[in-house]
Amino acid sequence: MILQELTRYYQRVAESGDGAIAPEGWVRRPVDYFIVLAPGGCCVSIEDNGWMEGKKRIARRELVPAIGKQALKHTNSGKDPNLLWDNAAFVLGLGNKGALKASSFDAELRKWFDGIEDPALSDLRTFIQTMGVDGAAQALIERFGLMEEFEKRDPVLAFRWLPDGPIPIHHRASIRAEYERKRALEEDGVQGNCLVTGAIGVPIAINETVIKPVWGAQVSGANIVSFNYRSFESYGKREKGGENSPISKQASFAYTTALNQLLSQNSKQRLRVGDTSTVFWSEKTTRLENEFADLFDEPSKDDDDPARHTRAVESLLNSPNSGVYSEEERSIKFFVLGLAAPAKARLSVRFWHMGTVGEMAERIRSHFLDIAIAHAPYEKPHLSLYRLLKSIAIQEDSKNIPPNLAGEFMRAILAGLPYPQTLLQAAVRRIRAERDVNYPRAALIKACLNRQARYSPSQEKEIAVSLDDSNTNPGYRIGRLFAALEKIQEEAVNPNATIRDRFYGAASSSPVTVFANLMKLKNHHLAKLEEGRKRYFEKLIGQIADGIDSNGFPAHLSLADQGRFAIGYYHQRQVFFTKSESTIKGE
């Protein structure tokens, strides 16, 4: 199903004629420099084919021949060169095993083009022979002041011929025609029935072109479909002949090209969810296809439009009233694919979800309504997926986001299901460890508890966006009480460490062990306040305690009620910070 839909997406984009995706037998690949050759094979310049974004250099993507699995590799270690382009190790023979790589690059060139006479190709062969002389390649890059750059990394190179101007050699008419002719005639002897398209008796792809850049995968790329050991064979099928999973060359090229296009650096149809590289597309061009990343992604510090996320969410939240999506658009199919690389060389499907644009939009809208909670005016009105996940990671470091949890969270959003229980556990655990009930954690807990209540026979009341005086859940009430006691302590003695720093863990899990002492301590603190503030807090504590069971504080709170404790605490603290002083004093 996944490969079929990616193949259809390739066909859709290819048929649009906008040149955004490579035709069969070609691939769009960043090329760092063009070596410009004059008649006779002399190099007259090495032209930079990129630009700088801050301190990062970006190479322009070029349409280049794709002759197999190696077509997307940054670094190659064997005899697997590309055709008419590759990194400097293959083109110039630099670095480890440089001579072997340069020899294989030259051999591949002869294999494909020995039968034609072309002046640019003749000059290219002369240049390659020249580079075979000891020290010639180093002298060349020194002449153009690129030694430091080439020592730092292994840039990708292609060729131009001076009389052709800006046209690369691989795009010369005679060379393209010969390449297409040879590619059409190329036979590997393996025929079969394609599992993706259903075509019978078609040439089967020996190797799948590598997929990149999936986060966490090896630099040279990884595969979805691959067999490289005899132990993976079945019924005598050859693992290196693609017979274990027969996919036609045409379908293999289509889905790998589509996936690499979606994952490319400039793609607006990708985002990162934890350790998962996520791509998305629809049957036809839709508004959601253009805005999906804006809904979930965190704007970067250098983003020229940091409000894009907020606008996209607010547009979605208002969509039932504004009619953003027409009935026709709502019925179009939409697909989301999450890929991870736990084994580096092989890709794992973290999640795969398909539905209509209308279904997706409604479920994403429900997600943002579920995580909505009171917050400070200076904080963002809507939280990105990245901010939510980062808040439950150790030290709030994105590297510490639990790998499977991110995928489960995304799956719950897209399917409209309860959030994973491990998400609630992670949020509660982080709060207890750091004693900090912040905005993203409170939003996560609220969303988890409300969906849990909605999808279970529990009669528990859903948690409101802001303080709810009518909520009598013991966890929620005790959390409010804890916030009030802390506020009294802060105003009375302004301590370096409050009761939250010392007692939050015990208060939120086994209240009976600490609240008797905290209530006594409160009396000493109240005595230090002015009369107006003292009366206000006494009244507030009375109102909160009135909703607590007459049997006293519970011995233990369940995980769900520990979450409600955190929300009660958070809601009450928000009231203290947002109410005007006159309101607090009851004047």
DAZIMO-V233130 format. One record per residue. N is the residue number from 1. OMEGA is omega in whole degrees, 0 to 359 (999 if undefined). Layout:
n=[N/N]
omega=[OMEGA/OMEGA]
//
This chain:
n=[1/2/3/4/5/6/7/8/9/10/11/12/13/14/15/16/17/18/19/20/21/22/23/24/25/26/27/28/29/30/31/32/33/34/35/36/37/38/39/40/41/42/43/44/45/46/47/48/49/50/51/52/53/54/55/56/57/58/59/60/61/62/63/64/65/66/67/68/69/70/71/72/73/74/75/76/77/78/79/80/81/82/83/84/85/86/87/88/89/90/91/92/93/94/95/96/97/98/99/100/101/102/103/104/105/106/107/108/109/110/111/112/113/114/115/116/117/118/119/120/121/122/123/124/125/126/127/128/129/130/131/132/133/134/135/136/137/138/139/140/141/142/143/144/145/146/147/148/149/150/151/152/153/154/155/156/157/158/159/160/161/162/163/164/165/166/167/168/169/170/171/172/173/174/175/176/177/178/179/180/181/182/183/184/185/186/187/188/189/190/191/192/193/194/195/196/197/198/199/200/201/202/203/204/205/206/207/208/209/210/211/212/213/214/215/216/217/218/219/220/221/222/223/224/225/226/227/228/229/230/231/232/233/234/235/236/237/238/239/240/241/242/243/244/245/246/247/248/249/250/251/252/253/254/255/256/257/258/259/260/261/262/263/264/265/266/267/268/269/270/271/272/273/274/275/276/277/278/279/280/281/282/283/284/285/286/287/288/289/290/291/292/293/294/295/296/297/298/299/300/301/302/303/304/305/306/307/308/309/310/311/312/313/314/315/316/317/318/319/320/321/322/323/324/325/326/327/328/329/330/331/332/333/334/335/336/337/338/339/340/341/342/343/344/345/346/347/348/349/350/351/352/353/354/355/356/357/358/359/360/361/362/363/364/365/366/367/368/369/370/371/372/373/374/375/376/377/378/379/380/381/382/383/384/385/386/387/388/389/390/391/392/393/394/395/396/397/398/399/400/401/402/403/404/405/406/407/408/409/410/411/412/413/414/415/416/417/418/419/420/421/422/423/424/425/426/427/428/429/430/431/432/433/434/435/436/437/438/439/440/441/442/443/444/445/446/447/448/449/450/451/452/453/454/455/456/457/458/459/460/461/462/463/464/465/466/467/468/469/470/471/472/473/474/475/476/477/478/479/480/481/482/483/484/485/486/487/488/489/490/491/492/493/494/495/496/497/498/499/500/501/502/503/504/505/506/507/508/509/510/511/512/513/514/515/516/517/518/519/520/521/522/523/524/525/526/527/528/529/530/531/532/533/534/535/536/537/538/539/540/541/542/543/544/545/546/547/548/549/550/551/552/553/554/555/556/557/558/559/560/561/562/563/564/565/566/567/568/569/570/571/572/573/574/575/576/577/578/579/580/581/582/583/584/585/586/587]
omega=[181/182/178/182/176/177/178/178/177/181/179/183/180/181/179/176/181/177/183/183/186/173/182/181/181/180/175/189/176/176/186/184/170/172/184/183/174/174/185/176/178/177/181/177/171/188/176/182/181/180/182/171/188/178/184/179/181/178/178/180/182/175/185/180/177/185/177/186/185/190/181/184/172/183/178/181/182/180/181/183/170/185/177/174/174/178/188/179/181/185/186/180/181/172/183/181/183/181/179/181/179/179/180/177/179/180/179/178/179/181/185/192/180/185/183/175/181/184/180/180/177/179/178/178/178/180/181/177/179/181/179/178/182/175/183/182/179/180/180/184/174/181/181/173/184/184/181/180/183/176/182/181/183/188/178/185/171/188/168/177/190/180/181/181/186/184/178/180/182/176/174/187/183/181/177/182/180/178/180/181/181/181/180/183/186/181/177/177/181/178/179/179/185/180/183/184/183/180/185/176/181/177/183/179/179/180/175/174/184/180/178/2/173/183/178/180/178/186/183/179/182/184/171/181/180/175/181/176/180/182/180/180/175/178/177/180/180/180/183/177/179/186/179/179/188/177/183/178/183/181/180/178/184/186/178/178/179/182/177/177/180/183/186/187/183/182/175/182/176/173/181/177/185/178/188/172/187/176/184/179/179/180/178/179/180/177/181/178/181/187/186/181/180/181/188/188/176/178/180/180/183/182/180/178/184/181/184/180/182/181/182/180/181/176/180/180/180/187/178/180/185/181/181/182/177/179/179/181/181/182/181/180/181/186/177/183/177/182/174/183/180/180/177/185/180/182/178/178/179/176/178/182/176/179/177/178/180/179/181/183/181/181/177/177/179/179/182/174/181/182/180/179/180/180/180/182/182/180/183/183/182/184/177/178/180/180/181/182/180/183/180/178/177/182/181/178/183/178/183/176/180/189/182/183/180/179/179/179/180/180/180/178/186/181/181/183/175/177/182/180/180/177/177/179/182/181/179/181/180/180/180/181/185/181/182/177/184/185/182/181/178/179/179/181/178/182/180/183/181/178/178/179/184/185/180/180/181/178/182/181/177/182/181/179/180/186/181/181/183/181/184/177/184/179/180/182/181/175/176/180/180/178/179/179/178/181/177/179/181/182/183/187/180/185/175/178/181/178/177/181/185/191/187/183/181/182/184/182/180/187/185/184/186/191/177/179/180/180/176/180/180/182/177/181/180/182/182/182/174/190/182/180/179/180/180/183/178/179/181/180/177/179/181/183/180/180/180/183/183/178/178/183/181/179/181/173/176/179/180/180/172/175/179/174/181/180/177/177/183/181/182/177/178/178/180/184/186/180/178/183/181/179/181/182/179/182/999]
//
